[in-house]
Amino acid sequence: MTKSIYLDYSATTPVKKEVLDAMIPYFTELYGNPSSLYTIGQESKNAIAAAREQVAALIGAQPAEVYFTSSGTEADNWAVIEGAMWKRKQGRHVITTQIEHHALLHSGAYLEKEGFEVTYLPVDPDGFVRVADLKAALRPETTVVSIMFANNEIGTIEPIAELVQAVREAQEGFGTKILFHTDAVQALGNVHIDVKALGVDMLSISGHKIYGPKGIGALYIRKGVNLPEHMHGGGQEAKRRAGTENLTGIVGFGKAAELSRENLETHIEQLTKLRNYFIDRVREKIADIRINGSLESRLPGNANITFKYIEGEAILLLLDMKGIAVSTGSACSSASLTPSHVLTAIGVPVEEIHGSIRFTVGDFTTKEDLDYVVEALIEVVAKLRNISSVSAESGF
């Protein structure tokens, strides 16, 4: 029987049993509409309030500062687009980076079509945004800065507190107010997050990255930031995002946040050990590889590796035949042949970008799983390189 090993926890995570158990009653027993005044409606309303407290506690926020959304993507869109529109009388300049998730890059493209100017900051070879580059890009008409907390492809964790401080110093000189947003979807549950210590105005998160359900996210909006309502209709989410709440998703997100907060230290330690073990084994057994991203300031479960001279898609497919699920670093989706914008931004040569694979370990990964993956990689890489060298010699 073929083994089944999942190493794509950055794409999504399985729902933990405790989370599912917390959700189930709200499908069939406690299903009332939270806006209804009768008992089962109020029970649902109370469940949402409890989940809001659980999510807020994980990021150091006040419950009233957490607004549930359908996803991290929606939270990103709300923060950046609505933030820019709200502040457009002050100016029409937005700053983000070249390595953001497409939820941010496409939001930037939308704003450009609406007459805004968007600056996309470069990064260094490890994927870090330079504070000096941010300072140089800031100007009086800048209204929104959005820099991701941790990169979804290479795992580099950005110095958000320093970047926020640079923005605060600049705005004092300009006599304006600049909103700072960070996409923390990948960081949530993998990094200590304290929105007050960071000083951010807005922060996006998602439930399915921390062993919660899909289809639920949240946007932290600091008290005093009067971001306009995002969806129009009823009075849900303090009249900022209309629509009947995803009750089961919210309950699941809350429980997942509670578990993440309780187990954060153990989780980080365990994943860091597994990741380092995996990288060391691959380095020992396979020649001509590149580890992409910072090794010091990195998400605990992330290993983005370039295997030179071969195609990442071929590696992925052959590993899949052995029951191993990973993701290619050469495209944002399996249907795209465009080289990864993240690896391009950190200076990886195009021919090597296409040989990149992202491995991400999680709470259910074992050392034995990684040993099996390394042995499979040795075989797959050797096979593909042999084919590649034969093709080169034959002129094809």
C-alpha positions in Angstrom: 0.0 0.0 0.0 1.3 3.4 -1.0 2.2 5.7 1.9 0.4 9.0 2.3 2.6 11.9 3.5 1.4 15.5 3.5 4.0 18.2 3.3 2.0 21.2 2.2 0.8 22.6 5.5 1.3 26.2 4.2 -1.4 25.5 1.6 -3.9 24.3 4.1 -4.1 22.1 7.2 -6.5 19.3 8.2 -9.2 20.2 10.7 -8.2 18.9 14.2 -10.7 16.6 15.9 -11.2 19.0 18.8 -12.1 21.7 16.2 -14.6 19.5 14.4 -16.2 18.4 17.7 -16.7 22.0 18.6 -18.3 22.8 15.2 -20.7 19.8 14.9 -23.5 21.0 17.3 -23.8 24.2 15.3 -24.7 22.3 12.2 -27.6 20.4 13.6 -28.6 21.5 17.1 -27.5 25.1 17.8 -28.1 26.3 14.3 -30.0 29.6 15.0 -29.4 32.8 13.1 -27.2 35.0 15.4 -29.5 38.0 14.6 -32.6 36.2 15.9 -33.9 37.1 19.4 -35.1 33.7 20.4 -33.0 31.3 22.5 -31.2 29.3 19.8 -30.4 32.5 17.9 -28.9 34.1 21.0 -26.9 30.9 21.7 -25.4 31.3 18.3 -24.6 34.9 19.0 -22.9 34.0 22.2 -20.8 31.3 20.4 -19.6 34.0 17.9 -18.7 36.3 20.8 -16.7 33.5 22.5 -14.9 32.7 19.2 -14.1 36.4 18.7 -12.4 36.4 22.2 -10.4 33.2 21.3 -9.1 34.7 18.0 -8.4 38.0 19.6 -6.4 36.4 22.4 -4.1 34.6 19.9 -3.0 38.0 18.4 -3.2 40.2 21.5 -6.2 42.2 20.3 -9.4 43.3 21.9 -12.4 41.2 20.8 -14.2 44.3 19.4 -11.2 44.8 17.0 -11.7 41.4 15.3 -14.0 41.2 12.3 -14.7 37.9 10.7 -14.5 37.5 6.9 -14.7 34.6 4.4 -10.9 34.3 4.0 -7.5 35.9 4.4 -7.9 37.1 0.8 -11.1 39.1 1.7 -9.4 40.5 4.7 -6.5 41.7 2.6 -8.8 43.2 0.0 -10.8 45.0 2.7 -7.8 46.4 4.4 -5.9 47.7 1.4 -8.6 48.7 -1.1 -11.0 50.2 1.5 -8.2 51.8 3.4 -6.9 53.5 0.3 -10.3 54.6 -0.8 -11.0 56.0 2.7 -7.8 58.0 2.8 -7.8 59.1 -0.9 -8.3 62.8 0.0 -5.0 62.7 1.8 -3.2 61.1 -1.2 -3.3 58.3 -3.7 0.0 56.5 -3.0 0.1 53.0 -1.6 3.2 50.9 -0.7 3.5 47.1 -0.7 6.2 44.6 -1.7 7.2 42.5 -4.7 6.7 39.3 -2.7 3.1 39.6 -1.4 0.4 37.0 -1.9 -1.6 37.6 -5.0 -4.5 38.8 -2.8 -2.4 41.9 -2.2 -0.7 42.2 -5.6 -4.1 42.0 -7.3 -5.5 44.6 -4.9 -2.6 46.8 -5.9 -3.4 46.3 -9.6 -7.0 47.2 -8.9 -6.0 50.4 -7.2 -3.7 51.3 -10.1 -6.7 51.1 -12.4 -8.6 53.4 -10.1 -5.9 56.1 -10.4 -3.7 55.2 -7.4 0.1 54.9 -7.6 1.5 51.7 -6.0 5.1 51.2 -5.1 6.3 47.6 -4.9 9.3 47.4 -2.6 12.1 45.1 -3.6 13.6 42.6 -1.1 17.1 41.3 -0.4 18.3 37.8 -1.4 16.8 36.3 1.8 13.5 38.0 1.2 13.7 40.8 3.7 12.2 44.2 3.1 14.9 46.8 3.8 13.8 49.5 6.3 15.8 52.0 4.2 13.9 51.2 1.1 10.6 51.7 2.9 11.8 55.0 4.3 12.8 56.2 0.8 9.4 55.3 -0.7 7.3 57.1 1.9 6.0 60.5 1.1 3.2 62.9 2.3 0.6 61.4 -0.1 1.3 57.9 1.1 -1.9 56.5 2.8 -1.5 52.7 3.1 1.5 50.5 3.6 1.0 46.7 3.4 3.9 44.4 4.1 3.3 40.7 4.8 4.3 39.2 8.1 5.8 36.0 6.7 6.2 34.9 3.2 4.1 32.0 2.1 6.7 30.5 -0.3 10.1 31.0 1.3 9.0 31.4 4.9 11.0 34.6 5.6 9.6 36.5 8.6 9.7 40.3 8.1 10.8 42.8 10.7 7.3 44.2 11.0 7.9 46.2 14.2 10.8 48.0 12.7 8.9 48.7 9.5 6.0 50.1 11.4 8.3 52.3 13.4 9.8 53.7 10.2 6.2 54.6 9.0 5.3 56.2 12.3 8.4 58.4 12.2 7.8 59.5 8.6 4.1 60.4 9.2 5.1 62.6 12.2 7.3 64.5 9.8 4.6 64.7 7.1 1.9 65.6 9.6 -0.3 62.9 8.2 -1.7 59.4 9.2 -0.5 56.3 7.3 -2.3 53.0 7.7 0.0 50.0 8.2 -1.5 46.6 7.3 0.2 43.2 7.4 -0.9 39.9 5.9 -0.3 37.5 8.8 -2.1 34.5 7.2 1.1 32.3 7.2 2.4 33.7 10.5 -0.7 32.9 12.5 -0.1 30.0 14.8 3.6 29.8 13.7 4.9 33.0 15.2 4.2 35.0 18.3 1.8 37.8 17.3 1.0 40.8 19.5 -0.7 43.5 17.5 -0.2 46.1 20.2 3.5 45.5 20.4 3.8 45.6 16.6 1.8 48.8 16.3 0.0 47.7 13.1 -3.4 49.2 12.2 -4.7 46.2 10.4 -3.8 42.5 10.2 -5.3 39.7 8.1 -5.6 36.0 9.3 -7.3 32.8 8.2 -8.7 29.7 9.9 -7.6 26.9 7.6 -3.9 27.6 8.2 -4.1 26.7 11.9 -6.1 23.4 11.7 -9.4 25.2 11.5 -12.0 25.1 8.7 -11.8 26.7 5.3 -14.0 29.6 4.4 -13.3 31.7 7.5 -10.8 34.5 8.1 -10.6 37.7 10.0 -9.3 41.2 9.8 -8.0 43.0 12.9 -8.8 46.7 12.8 -7.2 48.7 15.5 -9.6 50.7 17.7 -9.8 54.3 16.3 -9.2 53.2 12.7 -12.7 53.9 11.1 -12.3 51.7 8.1 -15.5 51.9 5.9 -17.9 49.0 5.9 -16.9 46.3 3.4 -20.3 44.7 2.6 -23.7 46.4 2.7 -26.8 44.9 4.2 -27.6 44.0 7.7 -25.8 45.1 10.9 -23.4 42.1 11.3 -19.8 42.5 12.4 -20.5 45.9 14.1 -22.2 47.1 10.8 -18.9 46.8 8.9 -19.4 43.5 7.1 -23.0 42.6 6.4 -24.2 39.1 5.8 -25.4 36.2 8.0 -22.3 34.9 9.8 -20.6 31.6 9.0 -21.5 30.3 12.4 -19.8 26.9 12.2 -16.7 28.3 10.5 -16.4 31.0 13.2 -16.8 28.5 16.0 -14.1 26.3 14.4 -11.8 29.2 13.9 -12.2 30.1 17.6 -11.4 26.6 18.8 -8.4 26.4 16.5 -7.1 29.7 17.8 -7.6 28.5 21.3 -5.6 25.3 20.7 -2.9 27.2 18.8 -2.4 29.6 21.7 -2.2 26.8 24.2 0.3 24.8 22.1 2.3 27.6 20.4 5.6 27.1 22.1 5.6 23.3 21.6 4.4 23.7 18.0 7.2 26.1 17.0 9.8 23.9 18.7 8.6 20.7 17.1 8.3 22.1 13.6 11.6 23.9 13.8 13.4 20.6 14.7 11.7 18.7 12.0 12.4 21.3 9.4 16.1 21.6 10.3 16.4 17.8 10.3 14.8 17.6 6.8 17.0 20.4 5.4 20.2 18.8 6.9 19.3 15.4 5.4 18.6 16.8 2.0 21.9 18.8 2.0 23.7 15.6 3.0 22.2 13.3 0.4 21.6 15.5 -2.6 24.1 17.8 -4.4 23.4 21.0 -6.3 20.5 22.4 -4.2 19.7 25.9 -2.9 17.7 26.7 0.3 15.6 29.8 -0.5 14.8 32.4 2.1 16.3 33.2 5.5 17.5 30.4 7.7 17.5 32.5 10.8 14.2 34.4 10.6 11.9 31.8 9.0 8.6 30.1 9.6 9.2 26.9 11.6 7.8 24.5 9.2 9.0 25.9 5.9 11.7 24.5 3.6 11.8 25.9 0.1 14.5 24.1 -1.9 15.8 24.4 -5.5 17.0 21.3 -7.2 19.2 22.5 -10.0 19.0 21.1 -13.6 15.5 19.7 -13.3 11.8 20.8 -13.3 9.9 21.2 -10.1 6.6 20.0 -11.7 8.3 16.7 -12.6 9.6 16.3 -9.0 6.1 17.0 -7.6 4.4 14.5 -9.9 6.9 11.7 -9.2 6.7 12.4 -5.5 2.9 12.3 -5.7 3.1 8.8 -7.3 4.9 7.8 -4.1 2.1 9.3 -1.9 4.0 12.5 -1.0 2.1 15.9 -1.4 4.3 19.0 -1.8 3.9 22.2 -3.8 6.0 23.6 -6.6 7.8 26.9 -6.2 7.8 27.6 -9.9 4.2 28.8 -10.2 1.3 30.1 -8.1 -1.0 27.5 -9.5 -0.6 24.2 -11.3 -2.2 25.8 -14.4 0.5 28.6 -14.6 3.9 28.4 -16.2 4.9 31.9 -14.9 8.0 31.7 -12.7 7.4 32.4 -9.0 7.3 36.2 -8.4 8.8 35.6 -4.9 11.8 33.6 -6.1 12.3 36.1 -9.0 12.3 38.9 -6.4 15.1 37.3 -4.3 17.2 36.8 -7.4 17.0 33.1 -8.1 17.9 32.5 -11.8 14.8 31.6 -14.0 16.2 28.2 -14.9 16.5 27.4 -11.2 13.2 28.8 -10.1 11.5 26.0 -12.2 13.3 23.4 -10.1 12.0 24.7 -6.7 9.8 22.8 -4.3 8.2 24.0 -1.1 8.0 21.5 1.7 6.1 22.5 4.8 5.8 20.2 7.8 3.0 20.4 10.4 1.7 18.9 13.6 1.1 15.5 12.1 4.5 15.2 10.4 6.9 12.6 11.9 10.6 12.1 11.5 9.9 8.8 9.9 7.8 10.6 7.3 10.7 12.9 6.5 13.1 9.9 6.2 10.8 8.4 3.6 10.6 11.7 1.7 14.4 12.1 1.6 14.8 8.6 0.2 12.2 9.3 -2.4 13.8 12.6 -3.3 17.2 10.9 -3.8 15.6 8.5 -6.3 13.4 11.1 -8.0 16.2 13.7 -8.4 18.7 11.2 -9.7 16.2 9.9 -12.2 15.3 13.3 -13.5 18.9 14.5 -13.7 19.8 11.4 -15.6 17.1 12.1 -18.1 18.1 15.7 -18.3 21.7 15.0 -19.0 20.8 12.4 -21.6 18.5 14.9 -23.3 21.3 17.5 -23.2 23.8 15.1 -24.7 21.4 14.1 -27.5 20.6 17.7 -28.4 16.9 17.6 -27.4 
